[in-house]
Amino acid sequence: MSKLFLVPTPIGNLEDITFRALRVLKEVDIVLVEDTRITKKLFNHYRFNKKTIAYHSFNEHKIYAQIIKKIKKGEVFAIVSDAGTPSISDPGFLLVRECIKHKIQVECLPGATAFVPALVNSGISCDRFVFEGFLPTRKGRNKRLNELVDEKRTMIFYESPHRILKTLDQFLIIFGSQRHIVISREISKIYEENIRGRIDEVILHFSKVKIKGELVIIVSGKK
């Protein structure tokens, strides 16, 4: 059976994985992982071991063709990211696209994705939203944000701790101070935190604290 499974993994609390996800990880021949050390912790927690291959943004263009050959020969693969669902701001899309081209069956299991609990917990409208993921780190940041100035749907961004203040400053300039935002960090972990307020208020908060963990930013759309 030639097949690729996309398996969501916990975004913080290791209990946030489905029985089916664990069964699939135990049954497949090989698991593609972003960071072997992180996935090993998950395997150890649930007391099983599995052959893994490192598959990340730095090597996926080089090795996906080899993986396709292995799957076509009958090996069953799963792909996981360090946290959440593969392909959502993580490697996976390229391999899925190639599997489809080669008529290889692809199955994505339902499971954890950081932006969903952040959005639902935000108190900002969930009826219509747009997921922007990580903004470009260099060229194109202002262009991308300026394209969203008149966006009426709720907007979702991912950001790292060392860039969050820069991003919020850009939000303040482009969106204005009155937009309501919520920033969620350490989702499902002991120190989970949700900071709510206007953009200028949230900037003030984060300028006074040490920021840890990747963040999800929910921004209200234009009214």
N, C-alpha and C positions, 0 to 999 in steps of 0.2 A: 504493500500500500504506500504509494508516494504521496506524502502529505506534509504540510507545514502548519503547526499550531502557533498562534500568538497567545501567550499566556500572561495575563496581568499579575503583578506581584504587589505586595503591600507597600504603601507609600510612607509607612512609619511603624505602626503596630503590626507585628508579625502574625497576629491572629486574623488580620484582614485579608485572608486568602480563602478561596472556595475549596471544598472537598474535591470538586472536579479538577480544578487547577493542579492540586497536589497529585491526583491520580495520573493526569496527563504527563506531568513532569517525571513521574516515576516510570511510566510506560514507554516513553519515546526513546529512541536510540541515542540522540545527542541533543543537548540544550545549548543554544547560542546565547551568550551572556555579554553584557557590557563590561562588567568588572567581576572577574572570577572571585575576588575576595568577598564582595558584597553578596553575591548569589550563594557562595559557600555557607555564609551565616544562615541563610534561609534553609538550605539543605540540612545543615547540622541541627537547626532548631526542630525540624520535623524528622530527623534521624533517618536520612537516606542519602545516597550518593549517586551521582550520575556523571557521565562523561560530558565535558563542556568544551566549547570553542569560543575564544574571545571574538566578539563581533560588535564593533563600535564605529563611531563616525570617522575614525582615522584609518580604518582598514576595510570598511564594507565594500568600497568600490573595487578593491583588489581581490576579495575572496568570494563575492557572491556567486560568481560563475562556477567555482569549485563546489559550492554548497548545492547549487542546482543540479550538478552532475551526480552528486551523492544521493540526493532525493530521488532523482529519476532512476537510480539503480535499486531503489526500494527502501532506503533508510528513511526513518520518520524523524523529523526535526521539530523542536520547539524553540521559539525565540522569546527571551524575557529582557526587560530593561532593568536598571538598578532599582527602579520604583515606578509603579504605575503600569500603563498599557503601552506596549511597543508601538512605535510609529507616531505617538503623540509627543512631539518635541523630543523624540528619541529615535534611534535607528529602527528600521523595520520596513519602511515604505518601499525602498529600492528592491528588497528581497521579495516582498509581496508582489510587486509589479512584475518582476521576472518570473515568479512562479505562475502567475496568471498567463503570461506570454507562452510559457511552456506547458500549459494545461495541467499544472500541478494543483491539487486541491489545497485550499487555504481555509483554515477555520480559526476565527478569533473568539476566544472565550470572554464572557463578560466579567468585569471586575474593576479594580481600583483605578481611578484617574483623578489626579489632584484637583483639577478645576471644578469637578462636579460638587463635592462637599463645600468647597469655598463659595461657589455661586449660590447654592441652596441656603447656606448659612449666612449669606451677606445681608439679606433683607432688601436687596435691590432686585428689580423685576427679573424673573427667570423665563418669562413668556417668549422673549426673542433675544438672542444674544449672538455675539460673534467672538470666536476664539482667535486671538492674534499670537499666542505663544510668546516666545522670546523675540524682542525687537532686535534688529541688526546691531551688532556691537560697534560698528564704525560707520561706514557710509550707509545712508538710507534711513537713519532713525527719524530725523525730522520730517523727511518726505512721507514716511509711513504714518506718522502721527498726524501730519497735516491732512492726509487723506481721510482721517477719521474724525476730523473736527465736527462735521455735521452728522456723524453716525448717531441714529436714534436708538439703536439697540444697545443693550448692556454689553460692555467690552471686557474681555478677559485677557490678561497678560501673565506671563511667567517672568520672574526676575531673580537675579542672584543677589546675595547680601552686599557685595562690594559695588554694585551698580544701582542699588535701589534709590539712593538719594539723588543721583544724577537723573534717573528716570522720572522721579517725582517732580524735580525742578522743571524738566521738560514738559510734563503734564500741566504744571502750573502755568507756564508760559503759553502753551498751545490750547489747553482746554479751559483755562481760567480757574479762579480760586473756588468757585461755587459748586463745582461738580462734587457729588458725593462719591466716596470710594471706600472700599474695605480691603485691607491687606491681611491675608491669612498666612501664618507660618507654623511650621512644625505640626502640620495636620495629622491627627490621630496619635500624636506622641504626648508624653507627660506634660510638656510645656507648650501645648497648642495655644495659639493666641490669635485673636481677630481684632484688628485696630480699625475703628470706624470713624468717619468724619469727613469734613471738607478736605480738599487736597492740601491747603495750607496748614490745617490742623494736624494732618498725618505727617507732613514734613517736620513739623515742630516736635512731634513725638519721637520720630526715628533719629532726629539730630541729637537726641539726649541719651540714647541707649545703644548698647553694643548689639549689632544685628547678626543673628545666626540663622542658618537654614534657608533653603530656597523658598521664595515667596510667590503667592498667587495674588494678583491685583484685580479687583473687580471695580470697574468704573461705570457710573451711570451714563446712559446715553443723553444726547442733546434733547432738551424739551422744547 
